[in-house]
Amino acid sequence: MQATTPEADCLRLIAASDSAAIASCVADGDAEASYAPVLQHGGIFYVYVSGLAKHTGNLLCRRQGSLLFLGEAGGNPFARPRASVSCTVAEIASDDPHYVELLDRLEARFGNVVGLLRTLPDFRLLALTPIRYQYVAGFGKAYSFAANPNEPAPSD
């Protein structure tokens, strides 16, 4: 039986998640926390969010954010498995050739509510491209790695 790596465990935790907490920063530097369902496709995370939500404006203004994925809470809550992903942010325009395909994928994953959201003019499709992963597997088990697990993690 082959030993699993922290990178593989982190990516499995993320793949098992259908949503994430979003960390963004307002123009004056204050932090903002929120939440959204997340689609992962081709190594990029996609969120379909209201333009009226504070996090959408923050993400588009700063062009950076972070996603937090939580593992099962069993055992000690201080040692809960979790993955934080630092990302760059870009909006996918409605005339982008992949826009409809991505919304179709979101609808297949999250159901008819996406069809309703597609009719609302304020919703934006954002692509969050990973830069760095932070993975905590438990006490004394914290790891950092670049978006490509075969590359060394950038230093903070």
DSSP file (Angstrom, degrees, kcal/mol; ACC not computed):
  #  RESIDUE AA STRUCTURE BP1 BP2  ACC     N-H-->O    O-->H-N    N-H-->O    O-->H-N    TCO  KAPPA ALPHA  PHI   PSI    X-CA   Y-CA   Z-CA
    1    1 A M              0   0    0      0, 0.0     2,-0.3     0, 0.0     0, 0.0   0.000 360.0 360.0 360.0 129.7    0.0    0.0    0.0
    2    2 A Q        -     0   0    0      1,-0.1     2,-0.1     0, 0.0     0, 0.0  -0.562 360.0-117.0 -81.3 136.2    1.4    3.4   -1.1
    3    3 A A        -     0   0    0     -2,-0.3     2,-0.2     1,-0.1    -1,-0.1  -0.437  29.0-125.8 -69.4 144.0    1.8    6.1    1.6
    4    4 A T        -     0   0    0     -2,-0.1    -1,-0.1     4,-0.0     3,-0.0  -0.633  18.8-133.1 -90.2 150.5   -0.3    9.2    0.9
    5    5 A T     >  -     0   0    0     -2,-0.2     4,-2.5     1,-0.1     5,-0.2  -0.660  19.9-117.2 -99.3 157.4    1.3   12.7    0.8
    6    6 A P  H  > S+     0   0    0      0, 0.0     4,-2.6     0, 0.0     5,-0.2   0.884 117.1  55.3 -58.3 -37.2    0.1   15.8    2.6
    7    7 A E  H  > S+     0   0    0      2,-0.2     4,-2.4     1,-0.2     5,-0.2   0.930 109.2  45.9 -61.4 -45.2   -0.5   17.4   -0.9
    8    8 A A  H  > S+     0   0    0      2,-0.2     4,-2.1     1,-0.2    -1,-0.2   0.905 112.6  50.5 -65.0 -41.5   -2.7   14.5   -2.0
    9    9 A D  H  X S+     0   0    0     -4,-2.5     4,-2.3     2,-0.2    -2,-0.2   0.908 110.7  50.1 -61.6 -41.9   -4.6   14.6    1.3
   10   10 A C  H  X S+     0   0    0     -4,-2.6     4,-2.2     1,-0.2    -2,-0.2   0.936 111.0  47.5 -61.5 -48.1   -5.1   18.3    0.9
   11   11 A L  H  X S+     0   0    0     -4,-2.4     4,-2.5     1,-0.2    -1,-0.2   0.841 110.8  52.3 -66.4 -32.5   -6.4   18.0   -2.6
   12   12 A R  H  X S+     0   0    0     -4,-2.1     4,-1.8     2,-0.2    -1,-0.2   0.912 107.9  51.6 -66.8 -42.6   -8.7   15.1   -1.6
   13   13 A L  H  < S+     0   0    0     -4,-2.3     4,-0.4     1,-0.2    -2,-0.2   0.930 113.2  45.3 -58.1 -45.7  -10.2   17.3    1.2
   14   14 A I  H >< S+     0   0    0     -4,-2.2     3,-1.6     1,-0.2    -2,-0.2   0.921 110.2  53.2 -64.7 -44.7  -10.8   20.1   -1.3
   15   15 A A  H 3< S+     0   0    0     -4,-2.5    -1,-0.2     1,-0.3    -2,-0.2   0.800 106.1  54.7 -62.5 -28.5  -12.3   17.7   -3.9
   16   16 A A  T 3< S+     0   0    0     -4,-1.8     2,-0.3    -5,-0.1    -1,-0.3   0.545  95.6  87.5 -80.9  -7.0  -14.8   16.4   -1.3
   17   17 A S    <   -     0   0    0     -3,-1.6     3,-0.1    -4,-0.4    54,-0.0  -0.695  51.3-172.2 -96.6 144.1  -16.0   19.9   -0.5
   18   18 A D  S    S+     0   0    0     -2,-0.3    20,-2.0     1,-0.1     2,-0.3   0.380  74.1  26.2-110.2   1.7  -18.8   21.7   -2.4
   19   19 A S  E     -A   37   0A   0     18,-0.3     2,-0.3    16,-0.0    -1,-0.1  -0.963  62.1-160.8-154.6 168.0  -18.3   25.1   -0.8
   20   20 A A  E     -A   36   0A   0     16,-2.2    16,-2.0    -2,-0.3     2,-0.3  -0.993  27.4-109.8-150.9 154.1  -15.8   27.2    0.9
   21   21 A A  E     -AB  35  68A   0     47,-2.3    47,-2.4    -2,-0.3     2,-0.5  -0.677  38.1-142.7 -77.9 142.8  -15.4   30.2    3.2
   22   22 A I  E     -AB  34  67A   0     12,-2.3    12,-2.1    -2,-0.3     2,-0.5  -0.938  11.1-161.9-113.6 129.3  -14.1   33.2    1.2
   23   23 A A  E     +AB  33  66A   0     43,-2.9    43,-1.9    -2,-0.5     2,-0.3  -0.942  21.9 160.8-107.6 129.7  -11.6   35.7    2.7
   24   24 A S  E     -A   32   0A   0      8,-2.5     8,-2.6    -2,-0.5     2,-0.4  -0.886  30.4-128.4-139.7 171.6  -11.3   39.0    0.9
   25   25 A C  E     -A   31   0A   0     39,-0.4     6,-0.2    -2,-0.3    37,-0.2  -0.985  15.4-135.7-129.9 130.9  -10.1   42.4    1.8
   26   26 A V    >   -     0   0    0      4,-2.7     3,-2.3    -2,-0.4     6,-0.0  -0.319  39.0 -95.1 -77.9 168.3  -11.9   45.8    1.4
   27   27 A A  T 3  S+     0   0    0      1,-0.3    -1,-0.1     2,-0.1    -2,-0.0   0.814 124.7  52.1 -56.3 -35.3  -10.1   48.8   -0.1
   28   28 A D  T 3  S-     0   0    0      2,-0.1    -1,-0.3     1,-0.0    -2,-0.0   0.436 123.2-102.1 -85.0   3.2   -9.2   50.2    3.4
   29   29 A G  S <  S+     0   0    0     -3,-2.3    -2,-0.1     1,-0.3    -1,-0.0   0.310  73.4 142.1  99.4  -9.3   -7.6   46.9    4.4
   30   30 A D        -     0   0    0     -5,-0.1    -4,-2.7     1,-0.1    -1,-0.3  -0.377  51.4-118.2 -65.3 145.9  -10.4   45.5    6.6
   31   31 A A  E     -A   25   0A   0     -6,-0.2     2,-0.4    -2,-0.0    -6,-0.2  -0.562  25.2-163.3 -84.9 149.9  -11.0   41.8    6.3
   32   32 A E  E     -A   24   0A   0     -8,-2.6    -8,-2.5    -2,-0.2     2,-0.4  -1.000   0.5-161.5-133.6 132.0  -14.3   40.3    5.1
   33   33 A A  E     +A   23   0A   0     -2,-0.4     2,-0.2   -10,-0.2   -10,-0.2  -0.923  23.8 144.1-114.5 141.4  -15.4   36.7    5.5
   34   34 A S  E     -A   22   0A   0    -12,-2.1   -12,-2.3    -2,-0.4     2,-0.3  -0.792  33.2-121.6-154.3-163.5  -18.1   35.1    3.5
   35   35 A Y  E     +A   21   0A   0    -14,-0.3   -14,-0.2    -2,-0.2    20,-0.1  -0.991  23.0 167.3-152.3 148.8  -19.1   31.8    1.9
   36   36 A A  E     -A   20   0A   0    -16,-2.0   -16,-2.2    -2,-0.3     2,-0.1  -0.963  41.0-100.4-160.1 150.5  -20.0   30.4   -1.5
   37   37 A P  E     -A   19   0A   0      0, 0.0     2,-0.4     0, 0.0    11,-0.4  -0.479  45.9-150.1 -63.6 146.6  -20.5   27.1   -3.3
   38   38 A V        -     0   0    0    -20,-2.0     2,-0.5     9,-0.1     9,-0.2  -0.977  15.7-160.0-130.9 135.7  -17.4   26.3   -5.3
   39   39 A L  E     -C   46   0A   0      7,-2.4     7,-3.1    -2,-0.4     2,-0.5  -0.962  10.8-156.7-109.1 127.9  -16.8   24.4   -8.5
   40   40 A Q  E     +C   45   0A   0     -2,-0.5     2,-0.3     5,-0.2     5,-0.2  -0.927  23.9 160.0-104.4 126.3  -13.3   23.1   -9.1
   41   41 A H  E >   -C   44   0A   0      3,-2.8     3,-1.5    -2,-0.5    -2,-0.1  -0.958  64.9  -6.7-148.7 125.2  -12.5   22.5  -12.8
   42   42 A G  T 3  S-     0   0    0     -2,-0.3     3,-0.1     1,-0.3    -1,-0.0   0.816 127.2 -56.5  62.5  30.7   -9.1   22.2  -14.5
   43   43 A G  T 3  S+     0   0    0      1,-0.3     2,-0.4    86,-0.0    -1,-0.3   0.490 118.0 105.1  81.2   2.4   -7.3   23.2  -11.3
   44   44 A I  E <   -C   41   0A   0     -3,-1.5    -3,-2.8    85,-0.1     2,-0.4  -0.895  64.9-133.8-116.6 145.7   -9.2   26.5  -11.0
   45   45 A F  E     -CD  40 128A   0     83,-2.4    83,-3.6    -2,-0.4     2,-0.4  -0.818  19.7-161.2 -98.5 138.0  -12.0   27.3   -8.5
   46   46 A Y  E     -CD  39 127A   0     -7,-3.1    -7,-2.4    -2,-0.4     2,-0.4  -0.968   8.8-176.7-122.5 135.8  -15.2   29.0   -9.8
   47   47 A V  E     - D   0 126A   0     79,-1.9    79,-2.9    -2,-0.4     2,-0.7  -0.985  16.9-151.0-127.6 141.9  -17.8   30.8   -7.8
   48   48 A Y  E     + D   0 125A   0    -11,-0.4     2,-0.3    -2,-0.4    77,-0.2  -0.933  35.8 166.9-112.9 105.5  -21.0   32.4   -9.1
   49   49 A V  E     - D   0 124A   0     75,-2.4    75,-3.4    -2,-0.7     2,-0.2  -0.848  39.2 -98.6-130.0 154.1  -21.7   35.3   -6.9
   50   50 A S  E >   - D   0 123A   0     -2,-0.3     3,-1.2    73,-0.2     6,-0.3  -0.474  20.4-139.9 -71.0 136.0  -23.9   38.3   -6.7
   51   51 A G  T 3  S+     0   0    0     71,-2.2    -1,-0.1     1,-0.2     6,-0.1   0.633 104.0  63.7 -67.2 -13.6  -22.4   41.6   -7.7
   52   52 A L  T 3  S+     0   0    0      4,-0.1    -1,-0.2    70,-0.0     2,-0.2   0.632  82.4  97.5 -84.1 -15.1  -24.3   43.1   -4.8
   53   53 A A  S X> S-     0   0    0     -3,-1.2     4,-1.4     1,-0.1     3,-0.6  -0.515  77.5-131.6 -76.8 141.0  -22.3   41.0   -2.3
   54   54 A K  H 3> S+     0   0    0      1,-0.2     4,-2.4    -2,-0.2     5,-0.2   0.890 104.9  58.4 -58.2 -40.9  -19.4   42.7   -0.6
   55   55 A H  H 3> S+     0   0    0      1,-0.2     4,-2.8     2,-0.2    -1,-0.2   0.849 101.0  56.4 -62.7 -31.8  -17.0   39.8   -1.2
   56   56 A T  H <> S+     0   0    0     -3,-0.6     4,-2.4    -6,-0.3    -1,-0.2   0.952 110.1  43.6 -64.1 -48.8  -17.6   40.1   -5.0
   57   57 A G  H  X S+     0   0    0     -4,-1.4     4,-2.4     2,-0.2     5,-0.2   0.906 114.6  50.6 -61.4 -42.0  -16.5   43.8   -5.1
   58   58 A N  H  X S+     0   0    0     -4,-2.4     4,-2.7     2,-0.2     5,-0.4   0.940 111.7  47.0 -61.1 -47.7  -13.6   43.0   -2.8
   59   59 A L  H  X S+     0   0    0     -4,-2.8     4,-1.9     1,-0.2     5,-0.3   0.898 115.7  45.0 -63.1 -41.2  -12.4   40.1   -4.9
   60   60 A L  H  < S+     0   0    0     -4,-2.4    -1,-0.2    -5,-0.2    -2,-0.2   0.848 115.4  47.4 -73.1 -32.8  -12.7   42.1   -8.2
   61   61 A C  H  < S+     0   0    0     -4,-2.4    -2,-0.2    -5,-0.2    -3,-0.2   0.943 124.1  29.8 -71.4 -48.5  -11.0   45.2   -6.7
   62   62 A R  H  < S-     0   0    0     -4,-2.7    -2,-0.2    -5,-0.2    -3,-0.2   0.715  91.0-143.2 -85.2 -23.0   -8.1   43.5   -5.1
   63   63 A R  S  < S+     0   0    0     -4,-1.9    26,-1.6    -5,-0.4     2,-0.3   0.764  71.2  84.5  60.6  27.1   -7.8   40.6   -7.6
   64   64 A Q  E     + E   0  88A   0     -6,-0.3   -39,-0.4    -5,-0.3     2,-0.3  -0.987  44.7 143.4-151.6 156.7   -6.9   38.3   -4.7
   65   65 A G  E     - E   0  87A   0     22,-1.8    22,-2.9    -2,-0.3     2,-0.3  -0.955  33.8-115.9-172.2-176.1   -8.6   36.2   -2.1
   66   66 A S  E     -BE  23  86A   0    -43,-1.9   -43,-2.9    -2,-0.3     2,-0.4  -0.996  12.2-149.6-142.2 144.8   -8.4   33.0   -0.2
   67   67 A L  E     -BE  22  85A   0     18,-2.1    18,-2.8    -2,-0.3     2,-0.5  -0.929   8.8-156.9-113.7 139.2  -10.7   30.0    0.1
   68   68 A L  E     -BE  21  84A   0    -47,-2.4   -47,-2.3    -2,-0.4     2,-0.5  -0.975   6.5-170.1-120.0 122.3  -11.0   27.9    3.2
   69   69 A F  E     - E   0  83A   0     14,-3.1    14,-2.5    -2,-0.5     2,-0.4  -0.940  10.8-151.6-111.0 130.0  -12.1   24.2    3.0
   70   70 A L  E     - E   0  82A   0     -2,-0.5    12,-0.2    12,-0.2     3,-0.1  -0.851   2.4-149.1-107.0 136.6  -13.0   22.4    6.2
   71   71 A G        -     0   0    0     10,-3.1     9,-0.0    -2,-0.4    -1,-0.0  -0.219  50.6 -52.6 -84.5-176.2  -12.7   18.7    6.8
   72   72 A E        -     0   0    0      1,-0.1    -1,-0.2    -2,-0.1     0, 0.0  -0.294  47.2-134.9 -61.2 143.9  -14.9   16.6    9.1
   73   73 A A        +     0   0    0      7,-0.1    -1,-0.1    -3,-0.1     6,-0.1   0.361  54.2 138.1 -86.2   4.5  -15.1   18.0   12.6
   74   74 A G        +     0   0    0      3,-0.0     2,-0.2     2,-0.0    -3,-0.0  -0.119  62.2   1.8 -53.8 146.8  -14.6   14.6   14.5
   75   75 A G  S    S+     0   0    0      5,-0.1     5,-0.1     3,-0.0    -2,-0.0  -0.511 122.3   9.5  80.8-144.9  -12.3   14.7   17.5
   76   76 A N    >   -     0   0    0     -2,-0.2     3,-1.6     1,-0.1     4,-0.0  -0.596  59.9-148.2 -77.7 122.0  -10.6   17.8   18.7
   77   77 A P  G >  S+     0   0    0      0, 0.0     3,-0.9     0, 0.0    -1,-0.1   0.733  97.4  62.4 -65.1 -20.4  -11.9   21.0   17.0
   78   78 A F  G 3  S+     0   0    0      1,-0.2    60,-0.1    61,-0.0    -2,-0.0   0.732 107.1  44.4 -72.4 -20.6   -8.5   22.6   17.4
   79   79 A A  G <  S+     0   0    0     -3,-1.6    -1,-0.2    -6,-0.1    -3,-0.1   0.148  80.0 144.9-109.2  17.7   -7.0   19.9   15.1
   80   80 A R    <   -     0   0    0     -3,-0.9    58,-0.2     1,-0.1    -7,-0.1  -0.333  56.9-110.5 -58.9 131.5   -9.8   19.9   12.5
   81   81 A P        +     0   0    0      0, 0.0   -10,-3.1     0, 0.0     2,-0.3  -0.388  50.6 163.7 -62.7 140.7   -8.3   19.2    9.0
   82   82 A R  E     -EF  70 136A   0     54,-2.1    54,-2.8   -12,-0.2     2,-0.4  -0.991  28.9-151.8-159.4 151.8   -8.5   22.3    6.8
   83   83 A A  E     -EF  69 135A   0    -14,-2.5   -14,-3.1    -2,-0.3     2,-0.5  -0.996   7.4-165.7-130.6 129.3   -7.0   23.7    3.6
   84   84 A S  E     -EF  68 134A   0     50,-2.9    50,-2.7    -2,-0.4     2,-0.5  -0.957   7.6-162.6-114.1 132.2   -6.6   27.3    2.8
   85   85 A V  E     -EF  67 133A   0    -18,-2.8   -18,-2.1    -2,-0.5     2,-0.4  -0.954   8.7-149.9-122.4 115.3   -5.9   28.3   -0.8
   86   86 A S  E     -EF  66 132A   0     46,-2.6    45,-3.3    -2,-0.5    46,-1.2  -0.689  31.1-179.4 -80.5 133.3   -4.5   31.7   -1.7
   87   87 A C  E     -EF  65 130A   0    -22,-2.9   -22,-1.8    -2,-0.4     2,-0.3  -0.918  33.9-130.0-136.1 154.9   -5.7   32.7   -5.1
   88   88 A T  E     -EF  64 129A   0     41,-2.2    41,-2.2    -2,-0.3     2,-0.4  -0.752  35.4-139.2 -92.6 155.6   -5.7   35.4   -7.8
   89   89 A V  E     + F   0 128A   0    -26,-1.6     2,-0.3    -2,-0.3    39,-0.2  -0.952  25.9 167.7-126.0 136.3   -9.1   36.4   -9.0
   90   90 A A  E     - F   0 127A   0     37,-2.0    37,-3.3    -2,-0.4     2,-0.4  -0.991  31.4-122.6-140.5 148.0  -10.5   37.2  -12.5
   91   91 A E  E     - F   0 126A   0     -2,-0.3     2,-0.7    35,-0.2    35,-0.2  -0.744  17.8-138.6 -89.0 138.5  -14.0   37.6  -13.8
   92   92 A I  E     - F   0 125A   0     33,-3.2    33,-0.6    -2,-0.4     2,-0.0  -0.879  25.6-136.0 -94.7 113.8  -15.2   35.4  -16.6
   93   93 A A    >   -     0   0    0     -2,-0.7     3,-2.1     1,-0.1     6,-0.2  -0.324  15.9-116.8 -71.3 152.3  -17.1   37.6  -19.0
   94   94 A S  T 3  S+     0   0    0      1,-0.3     6,-0.2     5,-0.1    -1,-0.1   0.707 116.0  54.7 -64.3 -19.5  -20.4   36.4  -20.4
   95   95 A D  T 3  S+     0   0    0      4,-0.1    -1,-0.3     3,-0.0    -2,-0.1   0.400  80.2 116.9 -93.6   3.1  -19.0   36.5  -23.9
   96   96 A D  S X  S-     0   0    0     -3,-2.1     3,-1.4     1,-0.1     4,-0.5  -0.482  75.1-124.9 -66.5 139.1  -16.0   34.2  -22.9
   97   97 A P  T 3  S+     0   0    0      0, 0.0     4,-0.3     0, 0.0    -1,-0.1   0.722 109.7  46.4 -61.4 -20.0  -16.1   31.0  -24.9
   98   98 A H  T 3> S+     0   0    0      1,-0.1     4,-2.6     2,-0.1     5,-0.2   0.502  86.7  92.4 -97.7  -6.1  -16.1   28.9  -21.6
   99   99 A Y  H <> S+     0   0    0     -3,-1.4     4,-2.3    -6,-0.2     5,-0.2   0.931  88.9  41.6 -56.5 -54.0  -18.7   31.0  -19.7
  100  100 A V  H  > S+     0   0    0     -4,-0.5     4,-2.5     1,-0.2    -1,-0.2   0.910 114.5  52.3 -63.9 -43.0  -21.8   28.9  -20.7
  101  101 A E  H  > S+     0   0    0     -4,-0.3     4,-2.1     1,-0.2    -1,-0.2   0.912 110.5  48.2 -59.6 -43.3  -19.9   25.6  -20.2
  102  102 A L  H  X S+     0   0    0     -4,-2.6     4,-2.4     2,-0.2    -1,-0.2   0.903 111.7  48.6 -66.8 -40.9  -18.8   26.6  -16.7
  103  103 A L  H  X S+     0   0    0     -4,-2.3     4,-2.5    -5,-0.2    -1,-0.2   0.881 109.8  52.9 -66.4 -35.6  -22.3   27.7  -15.8
  104  104 A D  H  X S+     0   0    0     -4,-2.5     4,-2.4     2,-0.2    -2,-0.2   0.903 109.3  49.2 -63.2 -39.9  -23.7   24.4  -17.1
  105  105 A R  H  X S+     0   0    0     -4,-2.1     4,-1.9     2,-0.2    -2,-0.2   0.904 110.7  50.3 -64.6 -41.6  -21.1   22.6  -14.9
  106  106 A L  H  X S+     0   0    0     -4,-2.4     4,-3.1     1,-0.2     5,-0.3   0.917 111.5  48.3 -61.2 -43.1  -22.2   24.7  -11.9
  107  107 A E  H  X S+     0   0    0     -4,-2.5     4,-2.1     1,-0.2    -2,-0.2   0.890 109.6  52.0 -66.8 -38.5  -25.9   23.8  -12.6
  108  108 A A  H  < S+     0   0    0     -4,-2.4    -1,-0.2     1,-0.2    -2,-0.2   0.866 117.8  39.3 -63.7 -35.2  -25.1   20.1  -13.0
  109  109 A R  H  < S+     0   0    0     -4,-1.9    -2,-0.2    -5,-0.2    -1,-0.2   0.891 129.0  26.9 -81.2 -41.1  -23.3   20.2   -9.6
  110  110 A F  H  < S-     0   0    0     -4,-3.1     3,-0.4     1,-0.3    -3,-0.2   0.448 102.2-130.3-110.7  -1.8  -25.6   22.5   -7.6
  111  111 A G    ><  -     0   0    0     -4,-2.1     3,-1.6    -5,-0.3     4,-0.5  -0.313  50.8 -27.1  92.4-169.8  -29.0   22.0   -9.3
  112  112 A N  T >> S+     0   0    0      1,-0.3     4,-1.6     2,-0.2     3,-0.5   0.664 114.5  78.9 -63.5 -20.4  -31.8   24.2  -10.7
  113  113 A V  H 3> S+     0   0    0     -3,-0.4     4,-2.5     1,-0.3    -1,-0.3   0.855  89.6  57.7 -58.7 -32.3  -31.0   27.2   -8.4
  114  114 A V  H <> S+     0   0    0     -3,-1.6     4,-2.1     1,-0.2    -1,-0.3   0.885 101.3  55.8 -65.1 -36.9  -28.1   28.0  -10.8
  115  115 A G  H <> S+     0   0    0     -3,-0.5     4,-0.5    -4,-0.5    -1,-0.2   0.904 109.6  45.9 -59.8 -41.0  -30.6   28.2  -13.6
  116  116 A L  H >< S+     0   0    0     -4,-1.6     3,-1.4     1,-0.2     4,-0.4   0.928 111.0  51.9 -65.1 -45.4  -32.6   30.8  -11.6
  117  117 A L  H >< S+     0   0    0     -4,-2.5     3,-1.5     1,-0.3     6,-0.3   0.826  99.2  65.4 -62.4 -31.2  -29.4   32.7  -10.7
  118  118 A R  H 3< S+     0   0    0     -4,-2.1    -1,-0.3     1,-0.3    -2,-0.2   0.755  97.1  56.4 -62.6 -23.5  -28.5   32.8  -14.4
  119  119 A T  T << S+     0   0    0     -3,-1.4    -1,-0.3    -4,-0.5    -2,-0.2   0.596  87.7  92.2 -84.0 -10.7  -31.5   35.0  -15.0
  120  120 A L    X   -     0   0    0     -3,-1.5     3,-1.1    -4,-0.4    -3,-0.0  -0.732  70.0-146.9 -89.8 128.8  -30.4   37.6  -12.5
  121  121 A P  T 3  S+     0   0    0      0, 0.0    -1,-0.1     0, 0.0    -3,-0.0   0.651  89.8  61.1 -72.0 -14.9  -28.3   40.4  -14.0
  122  122 A D  T 3  S+     0   0    0     -5,-0.1   -71,-2.2     2,-0.0     2,-0.2   0.572  75.9 110.4 -90.6  -6.7  -26.0   41.0  -11.0
  123  123 A F  E <   -D   50   0A   0     -3,-1.1     2,-0.4    -6,-0.3   -73,-0.2  -0.473  48.1-165.5 -77.5 139.9  -24.4   37.6  -10.9
  124  124 A R  E     -D   49   0A   0    -75,-3.4   -75,-2.4    -2,-0.2     2,-0.6  -0.942  17.1-137.5-124.7 141.0  -20.8   37.3  -11.8
  125  125 A L  E     -DF  48  92A   0    -33,-0.6   -33,-3.2    -2,-0.4     2,-0.4  -0.892  27.1-169.0 -99.0 117.9  -18.7   34.2  -12.6
  126  126 A L  E     -DF  47  91A   0    -79,-2.9   -79,-1.9    -2,-0.6     2,-0.5  -0.881  14.0-149.9-112.2 140.0  -15.3   34.5  -10.9
  127  127 A A  E     -DF  46  90A   0    -37,-3.3   -37,-2.0    -2,-0.4     2,-0.7  -0.939   8.4-163.8-106.4 123.2  -12.2   32.3  -11.5
  128  128 A L  E     -DF  45  89A   0    -83,-3.6   -83,-2.4    -2,-0.5   -39,-0.2  -0.922   7.4-160.5-110.0 108.9   -9.9   31.9   -8.5
  129  129 A T  E     - F   0  88A   0    -41,-2.2   -41,-2.2    -2,-0.7   -85,-0.1  -0.794  21.0-120.5 -94.8 120.0   -6.6   30.5   -9.6
  130  130 A P  E     + F   0  87A   0      0, 0.0   -43,-0.3     0, 0.0     3,-0.1  -0.269  35.6 168.0 -63.5 141.3   -4.5   28.9   -6.8
  131  131 A I  E     +     0   0A   0    -45,-3.3    16,-1.8     1,-0.4     2,-0.3   0.662  69.6   4.0-111.3 -47.2   -1.1   30.3   -5.9
  132  132 A R  E     -GF 146  86A   0    -46,-1.2   -46,-2.6    14,-0.3    -1,-0.4  -0.999  59.7-147.5-147.7 143.1   -0.4   28.5   -2.6
  133  133 A Y  E     -GF 145  85A   0     12,-3.2    12,-2.2    -2,-0.3     2,-0.5  -0.907   4.7-165.4-110.2 139.0   -2.0   25.9   -0.4
  134  134 A Q  E     -GF 144  84A   0    -50,-2.7   -50,-2.9    -2,-0.4     2,-0.5  -0.998  14.8-172.6-118.7 125.7   -1.8   25.7    3.4
  135  135 A Y  E     -GF 143  83A   0      8,-3.1     8,-3.0    -2,-0.5     2,-0.6  -0.978  13.3-169.0-126.8 127.0   -2.9   22.4    4.7
  136  136 A V  E     +GF 142  82A   0    -54,-2.8   -54,-2.1    -2,-0.5     6,-0.2  -0.963   9.5 173.6-113.7 117.1   -3.4   21.5    8.4
  137  137 A A  E     -     0   0A   0      4,-3.2     2,-0.3    -2,-0.6     5,-0.1   0.523  64.8 -60.5 -97.3  -8.9   -3.9   17.8    9.0
  138  138 A G  E >  S-G  141   0A   0      3,-0.6     3,-2.1   -58,-0.2    -1,-0.4  -0.934  91.1 -14.5 153.5-173.2   -3.9   18.0   12.8
  139  139 A F  T 3  S+     0   0    0     -2,-0.3   -60,-0.1     1,-0.3   -61,-0.0  -0.338 133.3   1.4 -58.2 129.2   -1.6   19.2   15.6
  140  140 A G  T 3  S+     0   0    0      1,-0.1    -1,-0.3    -2,-0.1     2,-0.3   0.646 108.0 105.5  68.4  14.8    2.0   19.6   14.4
  141  141 A K  E <   +G  138   0A   0     -3,-2.1    -4,-3.2     2,-0.0    -3,-0.6  -0.582  39.5 140.9-126.9  68.3    0.9   18.6   10.9
  142  142 A A  E     -G  136   0A   0     -2,-0.3     2,-0.3    -6,-0.2    -6,-0.2  -0.931  23.5-179.0-115.1 135.4    0.9   21.8    8.9
  143  143 A Y  E     -G  135   0A   0     -8,-3.0    -8,-3.1    -2,-0.4     2,-0.4  -0.949  14.0-163.3-135.2 150.3    2.1   22.0    5.3
  144  144 A S  E     +G  134   0A   0     -2,-0.3     9,-0.4   -10,-0.2     2,-0.3  -1.000  18.6 163.1-132.6 135.1    2.5   24.7    2.6
  145  145 A F  E     -G  133   0A   0    -12,-2.2   -12,-3.2    -2,-0.4     5,-0.1  -0.996  37.0-101.3-151.1 155.8    3.0   24.0   -1.0
  146  146 A A  E     -G  132   0A   0      5,-0.8   -14,-0.3    -2,-0.3     7,-0.1  -0.160  46.5 -97.2 -67.9 166.3    2.7   25.8   -4.4
  147  147 A A  S    S+     0   0    0    -16,-1.8   -15,-0.1     1,-0.2    -1,-0.1   0.855 123.0  56.7 -57.0 -35.9   -0.3   25.4   -6.6
  148  148 A N  S >  S-     0   0    0    -17,-0.2     3,-2.8     1,-0.1    -2,-0.3  -0.875  84.6-151.3 -93.8 108.4    1.7   22.8   -8.5
  149  149 A P  T 3  S+     0   0    0      0, 0.0    -1,-0.1     0, 0.0    -3,-0.1   0.656  92.1  65.3 -59.0 -13.1    2.6   20.3   -5.8
  150  150 A N  T 3  S+     0   0    0      2,-0.1    -3,-0.1    -5,-0.1    -2,-0.0   0.538  93.6  72.6 -84.3  -6.2    5.8   19.4   -7.7
  151  151 A E  S <  S-     0   0    0     -3,-2.8    -5,-0.8    -5,-0.1     2,-0.1  -0.786  95.8 -99.3-104.5 151.0    7.2   22.9   -7.2
  152  152 A P        -     0   0    0      0, 0.0    -4,-0.1     0, 0.0    -7,-0.1  -0.399  44.9-103.5 -66.7 146.7    8.5   24.3   -3.9
  153  153 A A        -     0   0    0     -9,-0.4   -21,-0.1    -7,-0.1     2,-0.1  -0.460  38.0-110.1 -68.2 139.0    6.0   26.4   -2.0
  154  154 A P        -     0   0    0      0, 0.0     2,-0.2     0, 0.0    -1,-0.1  -0.410  35.7-112.7 -66.8 147.1    6.8   30.2   -2.2
  155  155 A S              0   0    0      1,-0.1     0, 0.0    -2,-0.1     0, 0.0  -0.520 360.0 360.0 -81.7 151.2    8.0   31.6    1.1
  156  156 A D              0   0    0     -2,-0.2    -1,-0.1     0, 0.0     0, 0.0   0.455 360.0 360.0 -80.2 360.0    5.8   34.1    3.0
